[in-house]
Amino acid sequence: MTKENSKRNKMAATGDDAAAMDSISRAPAAQPAAPTPAAGSSQDGRGTEAVLESPAAVPKRPNSNSDAGVETAEEAVEPADPDINELCTDMFGKMAIFLQGELTGICEDYRLLENMNKLTSLKYMEMKDISVNISRNLQDLNNKYASLQPYLDQINQIEEQVSSLEQAAYKLDAYSKKLEARFKKLEKR
């Protein structure tokens, strides 16, 4: 392969193909290139592509800054075990069921919290109405008390007058008893 063909092929190739082509184009001239069997004459029937894609045929090279746009990676060559595939499918199914249950529980919690908030809001509205009624009734009672205040003042004055009259009546009673005692004394003489 010439350098020009190599560069053209490297621009079109990606991944493992690019790494294989790049390693072939950079191989020193003294190092013999791997024999490339003719198309259809390979042992496993894959042709030249099998030699280029085979991990044993492609030497690994360290990442260098000169190929900044090309990224290489190795793929697992062993096919996945069918049991592992079944187990993974089963695990993902069960994980989906678990997450669905968790999300359902969280949604139910939020619905319960929403209902509790609504009920609490209704209770506070009822308490607000009750407190407004109590406040209105208290205001009415204060107004009635203010309108009754002159009558209460009159009652207090009457009570004071009755108290003073009572004291006068006690004094009068005491004086009349003295007079009676004096009269009885005078009568006996």
C-alpha positions in Angstrom: 0.0 0.0 0.0 1.4 3.4 -0.8 1.3 6.3 1.6 -1.2 8.2 -0.5 -3.6 5.2 -0.5 -3.0 4.8 3.2 -3.9 8.4 3.9 -7.1 8.2 1.8 -8.2 4.9 3.5 -7.3 6.4 7.0 -9.6 9.4 6.4 -12.5 7.1 5.5 -11.9 4.5 8.3 -12.8 4.8 12.0 -12.2 2.8 15.1 -10.3 -0.5 14.9 -10.0 -0.2 11.1 -8.3 3.2 11.4 -5.9 1.8 14.0 -5.0 -1.2 11.8 -4.4 0.9 8.7 -2.4 3.5 10.7 -0.2 0.8 12.2 0.4 -0.7 8.7 1.2 2.6 7.2 3.7 3.5 9.9 5.4 0.1 10.1 9.1 0.4 9.4 10.4 -0.8 6.1 12.8 -3.2 7.8 10.0 -5.0 9.6 8.3 -7.5 7.3 4.6 -6.9 6.9 2.2 -9.6 7.9 1.4 -11.8 5.0 -2.0 -11.0 3.4 -3.7 -13.9 2.0 -5.7 -13.6 -1.2 -9.4 -12.9 -1.0 -11.3 -16.0 -0.1 -8.2 -18.0 0.7 -8.1 -17.4 4.4 -8.5 -20.3 6.7 -11.7 -19.0 8.3 -13.3 -17.7 5.1 -13.2 -14.0 6.2 -10.6 -12.8 3.7 -8.4 -9.7 4.2 -10.8 -8.0 6.5 -10.3 -10.7 9.0 -6.6 -10.2 9.1 -7.0 -6.4 9.5 -9.7 -6.7 12.2 -8.1 -9.5 14.1 -6.6 -8.3 17.4 -3.6 -10.6 17.0 -2.7 -9.1 13.6 -3.0 -5.5 14.7 -0.1 -4.3 17.0 -1.2 -2.0 19.8 0.3 1.4 19.8 0.2 4.1 22.5 -2.1 7.1 22.0 -0.1 9.9 20.5 -1.1 13.6 20.0 -0.6 13.3 16.3 -3.9 11.4 15.8 -6.0 13.7 18.0 -9.2 13.0 15.9 -8.8 9.2 15.9 -9.9 7.2 18.9 -9.2 3.5 19.3 -10.9 1.0 21.5 -10.9 -2.7 21.9 -14.1 -4.7 21.9 -14.8 -7.9 23.7 -14.5 -10.8 21.4 -16.4 -13.3 23.5 -20.1 -13.3 22.9 -22.3 -12.7 26.0 -23.5 -15.8 27.8 -27.3 -16.3 27.2 -27.8 -16.7 30.9 -26.2 -13.3 31.5 -28.5 -11.8 29.0 -31.5 -13.4 30.6 -30.3 -12.3 34.1 -29.7 -8.7 32.8 -33.1 -8.6 31.3 -34.6 -9.9 34.5 -32.6 -7.5 36.6 -33.7 -4.5 34.5 -37.3 -5.6 34.6 -37.2 -6.0 38.3 -35.4 -2.7 38.7 -38.1 -1.0 36.6 -40.8 -2.6 38.8 -38.9 -1.4 41.9 -38.5 2.1 40.6 -42.1 2.2 39.5 -43.2 1.2 43.0 -40.9 3.8 44.6 -42.3 6.5 42.4 -45.9 5.4 43.0 -45.2 5.5 46.8 -43.7 9.0 46.5 -46.7 10.2 44.4 -49.1 8.8 47.0 -47.2 10.6 49.7 -47.5 13.8 47.8 -51.2 13.3 47.3 -51.7 12.6 51.0 -49.7 15.7 51.8 -51.8 17.7 49.4 -55.0 16.4 51.0 -53.7 17.2 54.4 -52.8 20.7 53.4 -56.3 21.2 51.9 -57.9 19.9 55.1 -55.7 22.1 57.2 -56.5 25.1 55.0 -60.2 24.4 55.5 -59.8 24.1 59.2 -57.9 27.4 59.3 -60.7 29.0 57.3 -63.3 27.7 59.8 -61.2 29.0 62.7 -60.8 32.3 60.9 -64.6 32.6 60.5 -65.1 31.6 64.2 -62.5 34.2 65.3 -64.2 36.9 63.1 -67.5 36.1 64.7 -66.0 36.2 68.2 -64.4 39.5 67.4 -67.7 40.9 66.0 -69.6 39.7 69.1 -67.0 41.1 71.4 -67.2 44.5 69.6 -71.0 44.3 70.0 -70.6 43.6 73.7 -68.2 46.5 74.1 -70.7 48.8 72.4 -73.5 47.6 74.6 -71.4 48.1 77.7 -70.5 51.6 76.6 -74.2 52.4 76.1 -75.0 50.9 79.6 -72.2 52.8 81.3 -74.3 55.9 82.2 -76.9 53.6 83.8 -74.1 51.7 85.7 -72.8 55.0 86.9 -76.3 55.9 88.2 -76.5 52.5 89.9 -73.2 53.2 91.6 -74.4 56.6 92.8 -77.7 55.1 94.1 -75.6 52.5 95.9 -73.5 55.1 97.6 -76.6 57.0 98.6 -78.3 53.9 100.0 -75.1 53.2 101.9 -75.1 56.7 103.4 -78.8 56.4 104.2 -78.1 53.1 105.9 -75.5 54.7 108.0 -77.9 57.5 108.9 -80.6 54.9 109.7 -78.1 53.1 112.1 -77.3 56.3 113.8 -81.0 57.2 114.1 -81.7 53.8 115.5 -78.9 54.1 118.0 -80.1 57.6 119.0 -83.8 56.4 119.3 -82.6 53.6 121.6 -80.8 56.1 123.8 -83.9 58.3 123.9 -86.1 55.4 124.8 -83.7 54.3 127.5 -83.7 57.9 128.9 -87.5 58.1 128.6 -87.9 54.9 130.6 -85.5 56.3 133.2 -87.4 59.5 133.4 -90.7 57.6 133.6 -89.6 55.6 136.6 -88.8 58.6 138.6 
